[in-house]
């Protein structure tokens, strides 16, 4: 990521005598403890329980005390180890180099561990068996660490393959000259990393072979649905700068289109898929028309209202949608007409002479959603270079300037809504075909918020950012499933923390589609977010 | 006519609750320009703190209902205010001058975290509270046997709302804090140059918003007699709708919007179908915004080039 332009920041310098610092730190921690005690005491300290139909209070002050103490200790540690150092003009990122040897060591360990997972037979099985004996948070953390090591190893390996392939076909990475192996290895990170990710995605079913394969493929499919939704919403929010809080409405339209048409008329998935996209796009335009004049948060609330209206209608139009019971027995996806059934004539297994395995269907589903997601990405990337895509981005940067140079803002906004909605519709019909059952419960506002969070956490307008954010958010939510309720707590808090850490998203660089002379990566903070 | 009067009373009661929550949204929006999505959760926490306070006061032997309610109100306002302060300090202040969507995402994260936190610590089941204030007036006995009733609780809710609104208007219009707040709303940098402590003013805005939400929380709890960890979500969305309908950033607008949303909901449920009352509220919001893009009482945004 060379050539990344960064906005200038002015350092603040401040020095204090050591004793004053110590007193300051302790006082600070003490105040934190008191505030945290009041906060937690009010909600945790007394638990309301219904006993024989009457509410009674159960004191649990110990818990409140422990929580408050944990918060105070956490603040003390942060204060001593991070904030104090940041005060002499250094930023958090500038602290990283001093931790670089540790990071390198951890990375190397992760790679070795990951290699061991794949090369030593029986290692993974014994690990899984070992993890099975540890329950709760510890097991989840061990699980997550294993996952992190594994993915580090896979990414490194895939990047090595990509680099090797590029060298073989005679392409040299631009900045391959440099000191140190690591630096040379990551020289062309921006270009090689996406290809490496794609490589991993393509061979994932083979990589995950083993006892947990079904679970892994299922999770990956789940992640890819969100990647696709994120990419679709990225067109509306990231490119056109229109804040849409009701994106899940189009997802729902797509899902119900497929569910209704396939159950009522028996049409196949591949016929319904374009139809679902079409109807979702139609709804996108229907929503787009009235809100054309609205800006900023007014647009946000109306899109949210629209999403809620769709959900409530689905919930109450019993005769058509089945209401809260949803739609059952939606035909499953077939391999271009060949069903994945256990018995019967002309099933996938019998035609290809294979033994029946439920895995076939899952792997096929995985590849379908992968293809759909890649299609979304491909179309978005191409559209960005067309006049329409440039108009979207121009609209995001400055609507008045846009109008002044003769861009039709009405069609620009409507196409953004329609195309974004269309991809949402595709994802929805895939979702319906995968689940076999849908109900309005899957299309709540929380879902919209989740997709928006993926787009913003990844970095508005960054395609790669969406992938990374989806893997982290959805993947960790799946991994932490053992922790049940705690995982949503961790999920919410980590959303807050990541956003504070990187307000412009995990991917800091953007590649503008219009450039003078040479394509350059610029910092995300140069890109506007739109007022629409 | 009797039926209409009854619906009017019910609508005003519900609208008062929405209005009080909506003020928190609109105040925060006016001063920092962000949608505080966690505000619905602040309302929920306020209701829970009020519930715990009422139960503890009863357990301590304070059984005089008016006194217990008043004490619970004070406790809930103070502690919920603290929660509001903590949320701002933790999730919004680090992103004060960052880009617009960042605090929106932290707000959504906060909202998820607070919901699960309360579900974990207080249990996910709904909490029924036996009615603390019973009885009321019967205004008119209709010929058809339909009686219009006005319960004491409804009177208390409406009177409290009016009182709180009066105090609040005084605070905004005639105190130095209110002046500082209005100054920050217009131009934060200039306010800071004139000696207004901007950080403190914004913090206090969140505290006041949270305190008003806890008043609404207590009234919701006493009126409906049941709360759970999820009440904040729906109420929050409705109140936000109300704030936008009235014109976000405008305080009288928030109250008006709240009353309107309450009335629309109750009348729709009373005369048409209860299932589609939310659709009616949202549709009216959309229609109003199409013709008045900055809400009923909002100032249109002037754009300088």
Interface residues (C-beta under 8 A of the other chain):
Chain A: X35 X38 X39 X42 X43 X44 X46 X47 X48 X49 X50 X53 X55 X56 X57 X63 X237 X243 X290 X291 X293 X294 X295 X296 X297 X298 X300 X301 X302 X304 X305 X306 X308 X309 X312 X313 X315 X316 X400 X445 X446 X449 X452 X453 X456 X457 X460 X485 X486 X488 X489 X491 X492 X493 X494 X495 X496 X499 X500 X503 X504 X525 X529
Chain B: X29 X35 X37 X45 X48 X49 X51 X52 X55 X56 X59 X79 X82 X83 X86 X90 X91 X94 X95 X98 X99 X100 X101 X102 X104 X105 X106 X108 X109 X110 X111 X112 X113 X114 X115 X116 X117 X118 X119 X120 X121 X122 X123 X125 X127 X128 X129 X233 X237 X240 X241 X244 X248 X273 X275 X276 X278 X279 X282 X283 X285 X286 X289 X290 X293 X294 X295 X301 X303 X305
